[in-house]
């Protein structure tokens, strides 16, 4: 069977020169690569407990505030309710499959991607989703059509929490996407009560395709992620949904009363597919950003921060003209004087010759549960797979701290000692701080191999 290599994973597979390989290894050593590859070290025994199955392409598990219910987000346009006993409700809580752009069953990054419940959901029954619809007329250039329309909407559920009133959709934001990949897709309410939205750079590769505007950095063509005035691509937004038509802007957003779109909270991202707030500690916002060719990254995000893309990939100077090579130098600050902030975790991409084996990073959650002793404050994240054609994602753990680079190590599962055994599509966290994984055996949104697992004590 011919496997379609997805755009977000697609990399040039030409073997690099020996000089390049040696230089790259030297660069990794000098940059303080923190991964601990010693699988023999003693770890707390943990394992996966199957919670529910029969999904197509589950990308997230979300807990509703004030309840014990969990909701499974399936990329094909359905949200399924799991009650407090883990029972999957027979009919979807939400079904927008008829609204979605047509998905490619072989591989697709579009669909129903994000879900967040209002902090007062138990009383107002409101929730928010992020999804892709068929394109509107027009396009990013003459003779070129838009690929799809991205939308963030509010819905209201009937307060038995088991189904959505489909007539209640209220559109908050829409934007036209030039390509089918790099959609970002996370929605999350922060501790400040504002809604955060992660959006990719518009798609294609290197942030340079049609529909990718020029930015301040002349050495690399294009630059949606670095242009804060043209569009929302490559950004994390923050909006106030408590009032306004259809929303208000928080007064202290970084570009209020200054050049730049008022909704922007942070920028310089390639594809921030999954993000989360820590339930405890300092309530940090942590974002996984999928890389281009050589490095994947996890970022600790702060207001107004610039996270480097496409000036940098990971901690390294990106070369848009030849993305398997690294530029000798690049700016350390943008045109506004803001520093280009390095990731706290850097993983080698699967086509990085220095032992790369991550097709794309999948951002997770900080563990705040009680079931696994010694895990409090550990950030759990993973990789989609080790190659595009192999369902063998891996799980990792890092300790949240104030260091510029976090130590991290692979999590060895009791009954999956080498890898998860599936494509890892997303994570979830319940109101008690326990962590869930969403997986499937299919590269694209097809079949019914999708499962939800819970991380549990393996003793």
PyMOL commands that set and color helices and strands:
alter all, ss='L'
color gray80, all
select helices_A, chain A and resi 18-30+121-124+224-226
alter helices_A, ss='H'
color red, helices_A
select strands_A, chain A and resi 35-36+46-55+58-63+70-74+78-82+94-95+112-117+126-134+148-157+164-177+187-189+195-198+235-239+264-267+274-277+285-289+295-301+312-313+316-317+345-348+361-366+378-383+395-399+408-410+423-429+435-440+450-457
alter strands_A, ss='S'
color yellow, strands_A
deselect
rebuild
show_as cartoon
